[in-house]
Amino acid sequence: MYCALKAHFKGEHDYHRFSGKTKVSRDSFWKRKDRIFFVKTATRYDDKEVLNYFVSNFIKERDGYIANFSTENYEEWMQRKKMFYELFSQEMQPFVKNFEPLFECKNDQHPTLLKEYLGKRVSIETMIILDELVGFSKKWDKDLVWDDFVWPDVKKLMINYKGFLTINTERYRMKLLKLIEESS
């Protein structure tokens, strides 16, 4: 599972398409020097929790080095996961009065939304939800200059992470419209 997820988050493999399977053999597992981390993780969590543990840590630790994975990342992610809807509302509240400029690229500068994400004031989950609702990523692909190093990495993370989220787009659409209406 770890190898499939690592390849997925690096963009070399589609975890969902191949149902989490890779061509990694048991022999190669036993040759790994870091197998103790996998054994500890497998004994601590059940299969579904192991998947969530790895996903939460790949989001935080993009290199995917297992020794840097932590239970704190997993627990923090699980808390955020329980509160995605409220978190989305909180993160969007400051921007609903001036919603449209949030997505605009001016003078080859990053859009406000991307700056807010990089400043850790907007979560990757909110970025994914907004892309589902507004579809800004296609416009950003065209508007941001070809030598931008930030946006391609963020977009790749959004694409890779999106498959692990269950998003009720209609619920979020209604919440966003309500926030915009209340701010007027």
N, C-alpha and C positions, 0 to 999 in steps of 0.2 A: 504494500500500500504506500509506504513512504517513497519508494523509488518512482512509482506512478505519479504521485502527487508532486514530487520534486520536478519531474519531467514536465508535468502539466503546468506548474507555475513558472517554469523557465520557457514555456511555449513550444516545447519539442514533442509533446504528447497530449492527446485529449483524454483526460481521465474518464469523462462521462461516455465518450464514444466507445472506448474499449473496456468499460465497466470496471475500471481500476486495475486491470490486468497489464502486466508487463512480461518480458521474457527473462526476467531475473530468476536465476535458479536458486535452489536451497544451498547448493555448494558455494555459490558466490556470497550468500548471506553468512555462512559459517566462516568465510574467509575475512569478513569485515572486522576491523578492529573496534568499531563502535557498536557492535551488536548488543552489548549490555544495555545501551540506552533503549533499544527496541524491546528487549526482554522486560525491562522495568516498565515501559509504557504499556506493553501488552498485559502485564499482570495488574497494573493499576486501573485500567479502563477496559470496558467492553468494546466490541467492534465499532459501534456507532460513535462512541465517545473517542475512540482512537482516531477515527476519521476527523471528527471535530477538533481534537487536540492538534493534529497535524495541520489542518486548514488554518486554525487560529494562529499557529506559530509561523506558517509560511507567509501569512499576511504581515506579521510583525518582523519576521526574520527572513527577508527575501532570498538570501543566499541558501537557505535551507540546511544549514549545518546543524545536525541533530543535537550536538552538545550545547548549542545556544538556545534550544527550545526550553520552555519553562511552563510549569503549571500555572504561574501567575498570568502569563499571556492567555492561556486557555480559560482560566476563571474570569479574567477581565472581558474576554470575548463573549463568554456565555452570559455575563451580566448585560453586555451591550446588546446581545442577540435578543434577550428578553425585553429590552426597551427600545428596539429599532424604531417603532412607531413614534414613541415619545421623543426619542433622540432626533428623529427627522424633523419633528415639529419645532423642537428647541433650536436646532441648527438653522432652520429656514426662517425663523421668526425675524432676525435682523434684516433679512433680504427681501421680504415680501413687498415692501413699499416700493422698492426699486428693482423689480424682478428681472426684467428684460436685459438690462446692462450686465447682469451676472454672467452671461454667456458670451459677451462681445469681446472680440480680439481687436484691439486698437493699436496701430503703429507697431506691429510685430511683438506686442507685449502679451503676456499670458492673461487670459480672462480672469475676472475677479473670483469666480468659483474655484478655479485651479489654484489661485494664490491662497484662498481660504483653506483649501485642502492641504496645501503644502505647509501652511501655518498651523495645521492641526485644529482648526476651528470648525471644519467640516469633515465628516468621516467618509471613508471609502464607500460605505453603505449608502450614504446620502447621495454621493456622486453617481452610484449605480442606479438608484431609484430615479434621480433627476434625468439621467440619460434614457431610462425607460419611458419617462413621461414626456420629455422634451426632444430627445434625440440630438443632443448637442455635439456628440463625439464626431459625427460625420462632418459637421461644419468646422469643428476644430481641426480635423485632419486636413482640410483644405486651407484654413486660415493661418494656422501656425506654420512658421517657416520650416523648411526641410531640415535645417540643422538644429532644431530644438531637441534637446536631450531629455527633457523632463516629461513632456506629454506622452511620447510613445511608451515609456515605462509605466506611467499611471494608467494609460489605456489598457495595456497588456494585463496589469493587475486587475483592473475592472472586469475585463473579459474573462480572465481565469477564475476570478472569485465569484462572479455572477451565477455560475452554474451550481454553486453550493448554497445559494440563498433562495428562499421562497418568498417572492414578493407579490403581494396582492396589489397590482398597479391601480386598480379602480379605487381601492381604499386610500392609497396615497394620493391619487389624483384629487379625490374629494377633500382630503385634508389640506392639500396645497391650495385648492380653490377657496376653501373656507378661510385659510390664513390670509390670502390675498384680499378676499372680500372684507374681512374684519379690519384690515389695515387701511382700507380706503376711507 
